[in-house]
Amino acid sequence: MINDSKNSSLAHLLDPSPEQIRSWANAAVELMADYLATIRNRPVYPHTSSRQIREQLDSSLPEEPITFDELLHTFRNALIELSRHNGHPRMFGYVQAPGTAIAALADLLASTLNANLTAWRSAPAAVEIERLTIDWIKQIIGFNRNAAGLFVSGGSMANMAALAAARRAKAPAKIQNKGAQSCSQTLRVYASEETHLSVAKAAALLGIGGDNVRLISVDERYKIRLSELVAAIEEDRAVGYLPICIVANAGTVATGAFDPLPQIRETARRFDLWLHVDGAYGGFAALAASARPLFASIGQADSLALDPHKWLYLPVDCGCILYRDPEIARATFAHEAEYTRVIGQEADEAFAFWDYGPELSRRFRALKVWMLLKGIGLQALSEAIEKDLACARHFERLVQTSEDFEMLAPVELSIFCFRHLPAQLKHSLTAATPSERETIEEQLDAHNERLLLALQRDGSSYLSNARLRGRFSLRGCVMNYRTTLRDMEILLDDLRRIAASLAVAA
C-alpha cells in the first residue's frame, strides 16, 4: 500500500498548486517571449551533430524528478540553441510556417482542457469550435457550404482520407469489406509528376497500389498536361483498368504550380471520376487578392486537402480534409461498435468525427485555428500572405536582372526555384556544343549542391532543393509574416558571399 505521505508527494508532483503552475507558466512564457524577440538574430540552422546534441541530454532513465528551472535550462541550452529555427525570416526551406504566439498559447490551453474530439458527447464545446472553424475554412476557400470536414494531422493524412473516399465512391462497393482482391479491375489514380509523394503512399496503403498512381507529365509551367491526362484515362479504360480519381495540385511542393482546375473538373465529369485537390501548400493563398482567381472552381472538387499549419502560419500539427458530399465520407469511415453507439441524443448532439476520418482519438487542433482567426482576423492574414507572394515575385525579378543567377521555374505563388551560374561555367555553357552541354550541366548541378550545403551550414539563410527536368535547383518558399523584401536581397547576398568563398577554397 502507498502511505498517506507518499500519496501527498505524488499529488504534489502530478497535481501542483495554482501558485506552482503560475510560477512554471511565467518562466516558460518569459523564455518564449525572449526566444521570439531574438529569432531574427539567430543562425537559421545550428552547426552541430547528433553526438553533440546527445551529449547535452541526460540519457539515464529518470527515476527522480528535477526542477522546472532545470527542465527550462535544457530547453534553452539544448533545444533552442541546437534546433533549426523555422520561424526565422530567412528560413526558406521546404514549406515551413513560423508558428504564431497566439496559437502556441492555444496549444497550451488545448492541452490543459485535454478534450478528446471523438464525438459531440466527448467534448461538446470543443466539437462545436471545430465545426465552426471548418465552416469558416469552407467560406475562406469558397468550398461547398454543405460539405463535411475535420482537422487531421497534416496534408498526408488528408490525402489518404480523400483517396479512401474516392475508392468508396468510384470502386465497387464490395471492396470496402472484401478488400482489393474482390475487385476484378485494377484501380487507377491520375496525378501530375509534380504531385506530393503522399498520394502514391496513400494509394499503396489503401490497396490501390503505388504503381497504379499514373503520373502525367507537366508543361513548361509545371502544370499537368491535360491532353496527356485524357489520353491516359482513355488508354487505361480500353485495356480494362478502372479509373477512379484525378488528383489536382493547388500549388505543387516543388515549384508552387497550380493545375488548371476548371479543365480538370471537366475531365473528371466526362469520365465520372472523383476530383481531389491537394491544396496543402497553396490552399490558403485564396486569402490573397492576387491569387484568388486561381480558386474560382475549387468548390466543384469532390475533396480538398489543406494545411492550416502552413499558410495560416499555425504550429504543427493541423491539416484539414473537406468532402463535398458528407454521405460519401460517412459511407467510407463510419463503423459501428457498442462502445461507440450514441444513445439518447438528438441529431446535432449525435455527431461523431469518427464517421468522417480515420482517427478515433483526436486532439483539440481546432482551438488554435479558432484563436488565430478570431484573435488576428482575416485582414491581417490576407495582407501577410499577399506580402509573401510579393517577396517571391521580388526575388524572381532580382534573379532575372542578375548576371550570376537564373530562374528554373516561373513563380506562381511563393516558391522560387533557381540556380547560381558562376561566370566561367556560364560562359562555357553559352559556347558549348550539344555534346559538351550535358557535362557542363552536371558541373552546374554539383556546384549548386555544394553551394546549398554551404549556405545551410553558414546559418544566415536556408534553402532546400528540387530537381527540375533533371537539373539540380536551389528552392525556396516564402511562408513567414516576418520575411521582408530586404530578406530576399540578403539571401542573394549570402549566396554570392558563400559562392565566392567556395571559389577561393577550390
C-alpha positions in Angstrom: 0.0 0.0 0.0 1.0 3.6 -0.6 1.0 5.6 2.7 -0.5 9.0 3.1 2.8 10.9 3.0 3.8 9.1 -0.2 0.4 9.8 -1.7 0.7 13.5 -0.8 4.1 13.7 -2.5 2.7 12.1 -5.7 -0.2 14.6 -5.7 2.2 17.5 -5.3 4.1 16.3 -8.4 1.2 15.4 -10.6 -1.3 17.9 -9.4 0.7 21.1 -8.5 -0.8 24.0 -6.7 -2.1 27.0 -8.6 0.8 29.0 -7.3 3.3 26.4 -8.7 1.5 26.4 -12.1 1.7 30.2 -12.3 5.4 30.1 -11.4 6.1 27.5 -14.2 3.9 29.3 -16.7 5.5 32.7 -16.1 9.0 31.2 -16.5 8.0 29.4 -19.7 6.3 32.4 -21.2 9.3 34.6 -20.4 11.5 32.2 -22.2 9.1 32.0 -25.2 9.0 35.8 -25.4 12.8 36.1 -25.3 13.1 33.5 -28.0 10.7 35.1 -30.4 12.2 38.5 -29.8 15.6 37.3 -30.8 14.7 34.9 -33.6 15.8 37.1 -36.4 19.3 37.4 -34.9 19.9 33.7 -34.6 21.5 31.4 -37.1 18.8 29.7 -39.0 20.5 26.3 -38.7 22.9 25.2 -36.0 26.4 23.9 -36.7 26.0 20.7 -34.7 25.9 16.9 -34.8 23.8 14.1 -33.4 26.5 13.3 -31.0 26.8 16.9 -29.7 23.1 17.0 -29.1 23.0 13.7 -27.3 25.8 14.9 -25.0 23.6 17.8 -23.9 20.9 15.4 -22.8 20.9 13.2 -19.7 20.3 9.7 -21.1 19.7 7.9 -17.8 16.2 6.8 -17.1 14.7 9.5 -14.8 13.7 7.8 -11.5 13.6 11.0 -9.6 12.3 14.4 -10.7 14.3 17.5 -11.4 13.1 21.1 -11.0 11.2 23.0 -13.6 14.1 25.5 -13.8 16.4 22.6 -14.8 13.9 21.5 -17.5 13.9 25.0 -18.9 17.7 25.2 -18.8 17.8 22.1 -21.0 15.2 23.5 -23.3 17.1 26.8 -23.6 20.6 25.4 -24.0 20.0 22.2 -26.0 16.7 22.6 -27.8 16.8 26.3 -28.7 20.5 26.5 -29.4 20.7 23.3 -31.3 17.5 23.5 -33.4 16.7 24.8 -36.8 14.7 27.9 -36.3 11.6 27.5 -38.5 10.3 31.0 -37.6 13.4 32.8 -38.8 12.5 35.2 -41.6 15.1 33.6 -44.0 14.0 30.1 -43.3 13.1 29.4 -47.0 13.4 25.6 -46.9 10.6 23.2 -47.6 7.0 24.6 -46.9 7.6 25.7 -43.4 5.4 28.1 -41.4 6.8 30.1 -38.5 4.0 29.4 -36.0 2.4 32.2 -34.0 2.4 33.2 -30.4 -1.3 33.1 -30.0 -1.5 29.6 -31.5 1.2 28.4 -29.1 -0.8 29.6 -26.2 -3.9 27.9 -27.8 -2.0 24.7 -27.8 -1.2 25.2 -24.1 -4.9 25.7 -23.3 -6.0 22.8 -25.5 -3.6 20.5 -23.7 -4.9 21.9 -20.4 -8.5 21.1 -21.3 -7.3 17.8 -22.8 -10.5 17.4 -24.8 -10.8 14.2 -27.0 -12.7 15.2 -30.1 -14.1 11.8 -31.0 -17.8 12.8 -30.9 -20.0 15.6 -29.5 -20.7 13.8 -26.3 -17.0 13.5 -25.6 -16.2 17.2 -25.9 -19.3 19.3 -26.6 -17.9 22.8 -26.7 -14.6 21.7 -28.4 -16.6 19.8 -31.1 -18.7 23.0 -31.8 -15.5 25.0 -32.1 -14.2 22.6 -34.7 -17.4 22.5 -36.6 -17.4 26.3 -36.6 -13.8 26.7 -37.8 -14.4 24.1 -40.5 -17.3 26.3 -41.7 -15.1 29.3 -41.7 -12.5 27.5 -43.8 -15.1 26.5 -46.3 -16.0 30.2 -46.7 -12.4 31.2 -47.0 -11.7 28.8 -49.7 -15.0 29.0 -51.5 -16.0 25.4 -50.9 -19.5 23.9 -50.8 -21.2 25.2 -47.6 -22.9 21.8 -47.1 -19.5 20.0 -47.2 -18.2 17.9 -44.4 -14.7 18.3 -43.0 -12.4 17.8 -40.0 -8.9 18.5 -38.9 -6.3 15.8 -39.3 -2.5 15.7 -38.6 -1.5 17.2 -42.0 -1.7 17.0 -45.7 -0.5 13.4 -46.0 -3.4 12.2 -43.8 -5.8 14.5 -45.7 -4.7 13.0 -49.0 -5.1 9.5 -47.6 -8.6 10.2 -46.4 -9.6 11.7 -49.8 -8.3 8.6 -51.7 -10.2 6.4 -49.3 -13.4 8.4 -50.1 -12.7 8.3 -53.8 -12.2 4.5 -53.6 -15.5 4.1 -51.8 -17.4 6.4 -54.3 -16.0 5.0 -57.6 -14.8 1.4 -57.0 -17.2 -1.5 -56.5 -18.9 -1.3 -53.0 -17.7 -4.7 -52.0 -14.1 -3.5 -51.9 -14.9 -1.8 -48.6 -15.4 -5.1 -46.8 -13.9 -7.7 -49.1 -10.6 -5.9 -50.0 -8.9 -5.1 -53.2 -8.8 -8.7 -54.3 -12.5 -8.7 -54.7 -12.3 -6.2 -57.5 -11.8 -7.7 -60.9 -10.4 -4.5 -62.3 -7.2 -2.7 -61.2 -7.9 0.8 -59.9 -6.1 3.8 -61.3 -5.5 7.3 -59.9 -4.1 10.1 -62.1 -1.8 13.0 -60.9 0.9 15.1 -62.4 4.6 14.0 -61.9 4.9 17.0 -59.6 2.3 15.6 -57.1 3.3 15.1 -53.5 4.7 11.7 -52.6 1.9 11.2 -50.0 -0.6 10.4 -52.8 1.4 7.4 -54.0 2.0 6.4 -50.4 -1.7 6.6 -49.6 -2.6 4.5 -52.7 -0.1 1.9 -51.5 -1.5 1.8 -48.0 -5.2 1.7 -49.3 -4.5 -1.3 -51.5 -4.9 0.7 -54.7 -1.1 0.3 -55.3 1.5 3.0 -55.6 2.3 1.8 -59.2 -1.4 2.5 -60.1 -1.0 6.2 -59.5 -0.3 7.1 -63.1 1.9 10.2 -63.2 1.2 12.6 -66.1 3.9 14.9 -67.4 3.8 18.7 -66.9 4.1 21.6 -69.3 6.7 24.4 -69.2 5.0 25.9 -66.2 4.9 22.6 -64.4 1.1 22.2 -64.7 -0.4 18.9 -65.7 -0.7 18.3 -69.4 -4.5 17.9 -70.0 -4.2 16.2 -73.3 -1.9 13.5 -71.8 -4.3 13.1 -68.9 -7.3 12.4 -71.1 -5.2 10.0 -73.3 -4.0 8.1 -70.2 -7.6 7.7 -68.9 -8.9 6.5 -72.3 -6.0 4.1 -72.7 -6.5 2.6 -69.3 -10.2 2.1 -69.8 -9.6 0.5 -73.1 -7.3 -2.2 -71.6 -9.6 -2.9 -68.6 -8.4 -0.7 -65.8 -10.9 1.1 -63.6 -10.0 4.8 -63.3 -11.4 6.3 -60.1 -9.7 9.6 -59.2 -7.8 12.6 -60.5 -5.6 14.5 -58.1 -5.0 18.2 -59.0 -2.5 20.4 -57.3 -3.4 23.8 -55.8 0.3 24.6 -55.5 2.9 21.8 -56.1 5.5 21.3 -53.4 8.5 21.7 -55.8 7.5 24.8 -57.8 4.2 26.0 -56.5 2.4 25.3 -59.8 -1.4 25.5 -59.8 -3.0 22.9 -62.0 -5.9 24.2 -64.3 -8.8 23.2 -62.1 -11.8 24.1 -64.4 -10.4 21.9 -67.2 -9.5 19.1 -64.8 -13.0 19.3 -63.4 -14.5 18.8 -66.9 -12.2 15.8 -67.5 -13.4 14.3 -64.2 -17.0 14.8 -65.1 -16.5 13.4 -68.6 -15.1 10.1 -67.2 -17.1 10.1 -63.9 -14.0 10.3 -61.7 -13.5 11.7 -58.3 -11.6 15.0 -58.3 -9.4 15.6 -55.3 -7.4 18.8 -55.0 -4.3 18.9 -52.9 -4.1 22.4 -51.5 -1.9 21.6 -48.6 0.6 24.2 -49.6 -1.3 26.7 -51.7 -4.9 26.4 -50.5 -4.9 29.4 -48.1 -3.4 31.6 -50.8 -7.1 32.1 -51.5 -6.9 34.8 -48.9 -4.7 36.9 -51.1 -6.5 39.0 -53.7 -3.8 38.4 -56.4 -4.2 34.6 -56.1 -7.9 34.4 -55.6 -8.8 33.9 -59.3 -7.0 30.6 -59.2 -9.6 29.3 -56.8 -12.7 30.1 -58.9 -13.8 26.5 -59.4 -12.3 24.8 -56.4 -15.7 24.4 -54.8 -16.5 21.8 -57.5 -13.9 19.4 -56.3 -15.1 16.3 -54.5 -12.5 16.6 -51.8 -9.8 19.2 -50.8 -6.7 18.8 -48.6 -5.5 21.9 -46.7 -2.8 22.6 -44.1 -3.6 25.4 -41.7 -0.2 24.7 -40.2 1.3 26.0 -43.4 -0.3 29.3 -44.8 -2.3 30.1 -41.7 1.1 30.2 -40.0 0.0 27.7 -37.3 2.3 25.4 -35.5 2.1 21.7 -36.4 0.1 19.7 -36.4 -3.1 20.8 -38.1 -4.2 19.6 -41.5 -7.8 19.6 -42.9 -9.8 17.5 -45.2 -13.1 18.7 -46.8 -15.6 16.4 -48.6 -18.2 18.0 -50.9 -20.6 15.1 -50.2 -20.8 14.3 -46.5 -22.7 11.0 -47.1 -19.8 9.6 -49.1 -17.4 10.4 -46.3 -19.8 8.7 -43.8 -20.0 5.6 -46.1 -16.2 5.5 -46.1 -15.4 5.9 -42.5 -18.5 5.1 -40.3 -18.1 1.8 -38.4 -20.3 0.5 -35.6 -19.4 -0.8 -32.2 -21.3 -0.9 -29.0 -18.8 1.2 -27.2 -19.2 4.0 -29.8 -23.0 3.8 -30.0 -24.6 7.1 -29.3 -27.7 6.8 -27.0 -30.4 9.3 -26.3 -29.2 12.3 -28.2 -30.7 14.5 -31.0 -29.1 14.7 -34.4 -26.7 17.6 -33.7 -25.6 16.0 -30.5 -25.2 12.6 -32.0 -22.5 13.9 -34.3 -19.2 12.0 -34.4 -16.0 12.9 -36.1 -15.0 9.3 -36.4 -17.6 9.0 -39.1 -15.6 11.3 -41.4 -12.0 10.4 -40.9 -9.6 7.6 -39.9 -9.0 8.6 -36.3 -10.9 7.9 -33.2 -8.9 9.8 -30.5 -8.3 13.3 -31.8 -6.6 16.3 -30.0 -8.2 19.7 -29.9 -6.5 21.1 -33.0 -9.3 23.5 -33.7 -8.7 25.7 -30.8 -5.5 27.2 -32.3 -7.4 27.8 -35.6 -10.3 29.5 -33.8 -8.0 31.6 -31.6 -5.8 32.7 -34.6 -8.8 33.6 -36.8 -10.6 35.4 -34.0 -7.5 37.0 -32.5 -5.7 38.0 -35.7 -8.5 38.4 -38.2 -8.7 37.7 -41.9 -7.5 41.1 -43.0 -4.1 40.7 -41.3 -3.7 37.2 -42.6 -4.6 38.3 -46.1 -2.0 41.1 -46.0 0.7 38.7 -44.7 0.0 36.1 -47.4 0.0 38.8 -50.1 3.3 40.1 -48.8 4.8 36.5 -49.0 3.7 36.4 -52.7 5.2 39.8 -53.3 8.5 38.7 -51.7 8.7 35.7 -54.1 8.0 37.8 -57.1 10.6 40.4 -55.9 13.2 37.6 -55.7 12.3 36.4 -59.2 12.9 39.9 -60.6 16.2 40.1 -58.8 17.3 36.9 -60.4 16.0 37.8 -63.8 18.0 41.0 -63.8 21.2 39.4 -62.4 24.2 38.2 -64.3 25.0 35.3 -62.0 21.7 33.5 -61.3 18.8 32.2 -63.4 15.3 31.0 -62.7 14.5 27.4 -63.4 10.7 27.7 -63.0 8.2 30.6 -63.0 6.9 31.9 -59.7 3.2 31.3 -59.4 2.7 31.5 -55.6 5.6 31.9 -53.2 8.0 29.1 -54.2 11.1 30.1 -56.2 13.4 27.7 -58.0 16.7 29.0 -59.4 20.4 28.3 -59.6 23.8 30.0 -59.4 25.8 30.5 -62.6 29.5 31.1 -62.0 30.9 33.2 -64.7 33.2 30.5 -66.1 30.5 27.8 -66.2 28.1 30.3 -67.7 30.5 31.2 -70.5 31.2 27.5 -71.1 27.5 26.7 -71.3 26.9 29.5 -73.8 29.8 28.3 -76.0 29.2 24.6 -75.6 28.3 22.2 -78.4 25.3 19.9 -77.7 27.6 17.0 -76.8 29.5 19.2 -74.3 26.4 20.8 -72.7 25.5 17.8 -70.6 28.9 17.7 -68.9 28.7 21.4 -68.1 25.2 21.0 -66.8 26.4 18.2 -64.4 29.1 20.6 -63.2 26.5 23.2 -62.5 24.4 20.7 -60.6 27.4 19.8 -58.5 28.3 23.4 -57.9 24.8 24.3 -56.8 24.6 21.3 -54.5 27.8 22.4 -52.8 26.5 25.9 -52.6 23.3 24.8 -50.9 25.1 22.8 -48.3 27.5 25.6 -47.6 24.5 28.1 -47.3 22.7 25.8 -44.8 25.9 25.5 -42.7 26.5 29.2 -42.8 23.3 29.9 -41.0 22.3 33.3 -42.3 19.7 31.9 -44.8 18.3 28.5 -45.5 17.1 26.9 -48.8 16.1 23.4 -49.8 16.4 21.7 -53.2 14.4 20.4 -56.1 15.2 18.5 -59.3 13.5 20.1 -62.3 13.7 18.5 -65.7 16.8 16.6 -64.5 18.6 19.6 -63.2 19.5 20.5 -59.6 17.7 23.5 -58.3 18.0 25.8 -55.3 14.5 26.1 -54.0 12.9 28.5 -51.5 9.4 29.1 -50.2 8.3 32.3 -48.5 5.7 31.5 -45.8 6.5 33.8 -43.0 5.0 37.1 -41.8 8.4 38.2 -40.6 10.0 38.0 -44.1 10.6 41.2 -45.9 11.7 42.3 -49.4 15.1 43.1 -47.9 15.4 39.4 -46.7 15.2 38.3 -50.3 18.1 40.6 -51.2 20.1 39.3 -48.2 19.5 35.8 -49.5 21.2 36.6 -52.8 24.0 38.5 -50.9 24.5 35.4 -48.8 24.7 33.1 -51.8 27.2 35.4 -53.6 29.4 35.6 -50.5 29.4 31.9 -50.0 30.0 31.2 -53.7 33.0 33.4 -53.6 34.4 31.6 -50.6 33.9 28.2 -52.4 35.7 29.5 -55.4 38.7 30.6 -53.2 38.7 27.2 -51.4 38.8 25.4 -54.8 
